[in-house]
Amino acid sequence: MPEFLLVEAPVHAPGRCLTCGASNGPMIDTLIRHDSWDIGALYLCPACVVEAGRLIGSLSPEQATDAAARLASASERISELVAELAAERENKLVSLADVLTYVASEQKPVMKTKAS
């Protein structure tokens, strides 16, 4: 897998994005150098990287930020629900001995009457 390097600005000729020609700001240096090609260093600007990513289904930076925020919110809600469920289970658990004691205490003796 190729390695890339984020640089503050292009430093090797031709010093611009391979696809759109942008020449200022941060760039992705592909670290590809081929003297036989006579094209110098191959850089990609962030806008072209985002566009290329979009074509293969990657999220835009805004979409990624939104998805991360929604994930954090959902994770927090899941934690709250897990805690709530644990509390509900704690309130509902009763031992078998407690159930039998309760049932026995609720039993009223059946009164037999004499037949006349």
C-alpha positions, 0 to 999 in steps of 0.5 A: 500500500502506498504511503502519503505525506501531508505537507503544509505546502508543496516543496518539490517541482512542479509544486502544484496539485496533479489534478487541478493545479492548485499550488497553495496550502496543504497538499498530499505528497504521494512520495512518487518520484520518477526521473524518467517521467520528467513530471517531478513530485506528484501532489494532490490538494485536499479538495481533489482528495475529497472529490476522489473519495466521494467517487468511491463512496467516502464521506465528506469532512462535513458528513464525517463530522456529522456522523461522529456527532450522531454516533457519540449521541447514540452511544450516550443514549445507549449507555443511559438505556443500559443503566435504566434497564439494569435498574429496572431488572434490579427492581424486578428480581425476587428470589424464589424463597421470597415468592414462596413466602409471599404466596404462603402468607396470602393463603387463607385456610379454607373453612369447612362447614358441617353439613346439616 
